[in-house]
Amino acid sequence: MRKGEETSALRETIDRALTEMAEDGTLTELSVKYFGTDITQSR
C-alpha cells in the first residue's frame, strides 16, 4: 500500500466510524459531554 492509499483508507475508516456514531447518537453524547454543544447540528 502506498502513502496516498493509506491516507485514503484511513479517511474512509474514520468517515465510516463517525457516520455510525452519528446514527446511533454516540457522537451527539460525546460532543455535548466534551464540547458543551451538539457538533452534529448544522448552524
URPE-V618439 format. One record per residue. N is the residue number from 1. RES is the residue in three letters. PSI is psi as a letter, one per 30 degrees, with the letter a starting at -180 (NA if undefined). Layout:
n: [N,N]
res: [RES,RES]
psi: [PSI,PSI]
//
This chain:
n: [1,2,3,4,5,6,7,8,9,10,11,12,13,14,15,16,17,18,19,20,21,22,23,24,25,26,27,28,29,30,31,32,33,34,35,36,37,38,39,40,41,42,43]
res: [MET,ARG,LYS,GLY,GLU,GLU,THR,SER,ALA,LEU,ARG,GLU,THR,ILE,ASP,ARG,ALA,LEU,THR,GLU,MET,ALA,GLU,ASP,GLY,THR,LEU,THR,GLU,LEU,SER,VAL,LYS,TYR,PHE,GLY,THR,ASP,ILE,THR,GLN,SER,ARG]
psi: [k,l,e,e,e,e,e,e,e,e,e,e,e,e,e,e,e,e,e,e,e,e,e,g,f,e,e,e,e,e,e,e,e,f,f,g,l,j,f,f,k,k,NA]
//
